[in-house]
Amino acid sequence: MKFLMVLTSHDRLGDTGGKTGFWLEEFVAPYYLFKDAGVEITLASPRGGQPPLDPKSDKPSRQTEAAGRFRADIDAQTALANTLKLSDIDPDNFDAVFYPGGHGPLWDLAEDRHSIALIESIYAAGKPVAAVCHGPAVLRHARTPAGEPLVKGKSVTGFSNSEENAGQLSEIVPFLVETDLKSKGANYSKADDWQAHVITDGNLITGQNPASSELTAKALLERSQVIFLGA
């Protein structure tokens, strides 16, 4: 199987002067789960090249086994430093797509026409689309072939308003993931703050927060195997 992982290219946290980007655990945990399952992984981002890492996700207190493995993995670091440009990606070449979060996607991927077209194409082809934490922000403009919001009537999750409030970023981000999903007609649900929560609704798979990263990836892998192998 061939999976595409799409990361943000945005590194500015609004007008605060602070830095953002992708969240380390939301990339490395799924990456190694896919790799260990024998999946061929391609990395892409809007600008190509090295995606910005949210420095908060790289603090010593947030290091995990997957993060440690990444630090010792030259091949993975090289792949991350050389992501393909999203505009050059052909969705027909992939069996599924996965979007890690971090606040960066709220500014670029959520509005990126190539990302929107990619999601619409993969989903319309009957292949899974997965996103975790702030990753579900990429679904805000995606539509079904009938022209309806892709998330309308779908059970989904994503970074909650209460978690954004806890991080004191509700007034800084361009929109709130929970509020936006609900406004599109999605059936949004959440667990308590920072607790793992994953929702699978057909070929749409979403996770609430960093704690949900590996479980979201597992759900995507399982769903993809069912489709790919006809199990």
TADA-V935584 format. One record per backbone hydrogen bond with DSSP energy under -0.5 kcal/mol. CO is the residue of the C=O (numbers start at 0). NH is the residue of the N-H. E is the energy in kcal/mol with one decimal. If there is no record, write none. Layout:
CO/NH/E + CO/NH/E
This chain:
0/39/-3.0 + 1/94/-3.3 + 1/95/-0.9 + 2/41/-2.3 + 3/97/-2.7 + 4/6/-0.5 + 4/43/-2.4 + 5/99/-0.6 + 6/45/-0.6 + 10/19/-1.7 + 11/13/-1.7 + 12/15/-1.8 + 17/12/-2.4 + 20/103/-1.9 + 21/23/-0.5 + 21/53/-2.7 + 22/25/-0.6 + 22/26/-0.8 + 23/26/-1.4 + 23/27/-2.9 + 24/28/-1.7 + 26/30/-2.3 + 27/31/-2.3 + 28/32/-1.7 + 29/33/-2.8 + 30/34/-2.6 + 31/35/-2.6 + 32/36/-0.9 + 33/36/-0.6 + 33/38/-2.3 + 34/37/-1.7 + 38/40/-0.6 + 39/2/-2.5 + 41/4/-2.9 + 42/83/-2.7 + 43/6/-2.8 + 44/85/-2.2 + 48/50/-0.5 + 48/82/-1.2 + 51/21/-2.6 + 53/56/-1.5 + 54/57/-1.1 + 55/58/-1.0 + 58/61/-2.0 + 59/62/-1.3 + 63/67/-2.4 + 64/68/-2.2 + 65/69/-2.1 + 66/70/-2.0 + 67/71/-0.9 + 68/71/-0.6 + 69/72/-1.6 + 71/73/-0.9 + 72/76/-2.1 + 73/77/-2.4 + 74/78/-2.3 + 75/79/-2.3 + 76/80/-1.9 + 77/81/-0.7 + 78/81/-0.8 + 79/50/-0.7 + 79/82/-0.9 + 82/48/-2.7 + 83/44/-2.3 + 84/87/-2.0 + 85/88/-1.5 + 88/90/-0.7 + 89/92/-2.1 + 90/93/-1.7 + 94/127/-0.6 + 95/3/-2.2 + 96/129/-2.4 + 97/5/-2.3 + 97/99/-0.6 + 98/131/-2.1 + 100/22/-1.1 + 101/104/-0.6 + 102/105/-1.6 + 102/106/-0.5 + 103/106/-2.0 + 103/107/-1.6 + 104/109/-2.5 + 107/110/-1.3 + 107/111/-1.0 + 111/115/-2.5 + 112/116/-2.3 + 113/117/-2.1 + 114/118/-2.6 + 115/119/-2.4 + 116/120/-2.4 + 117/121/-2.6 + 118/122/-2.6 + 119/123/-2.2 + 120/124/-1.4 + 121/126/-2.1 + 122/125/-1.7 + 127/96/-1.6 + 128/204/-2.6 + 129/98/-2.1 + 130/206/-1.9 + 131/134/-2.7 + 132/158/-2.4 + 133/136/-1.8 + 134/137/-2.6 + 135/138/-1.8 + 136/139/-1.6 + 138/141/-0.6 + 141/149/-2.7 + 143/146/-2.2 + 147/143/-2.9 + 148/151/-1.6 + 150/153/-2.4 + 153/155/-0.6 + 153/186/-3.3 + 155/188/-1.9 + 158/177/-0.9 + 159/163/-2.1 + 160/164/-2.6 + 161/165/-2.0 + 162/166/-1.4 + 163/168/-2.1 + 163/169/-0.5 + 164/167/-1.5 + 168/171/-1.5 + 168/172/-2.3 + 175/179/-2.7 + 176/180/-2.6 + 177/181/-2.2 + 178/182/-2.0 + 179/183/-1.0 + 180/183/-0.6 + 180/185/-2.0 + 181/184/-1.8 + 184/152/-2.8 + 185/187/-1.2 + 186/155/-1.8 + 191/194/-2.2 + 196/207/-2.2 + 198/200/-0.5 + 198/205/-2.4 + 200/203/-1.6 + 202/128/-2.9 + 202/204/-0.5 + 203/200/-2.9 + 204/130/-1.9 + 205/198/-2.8 + 206/132/-1.9 + 208/211/-2.1 + 209/212/-1.7 + 211/215/-2.5 + 212/216/-2.1 + 213/217/-2.5 + 214/218/-2.2 + 215/219/-2.1 + 216/220/-2.6 + 217/221/-2.7 + 218/222/-2.4 + 219/223/-2.6 + 220/224/-2.3 + 221/225/-1.9 + 222/226/-1.8 + 223/227/-3.6 + 224/228/-2.6 + 224/230/-0.6 + 225/229/-0.8 + 225/230/-0.6
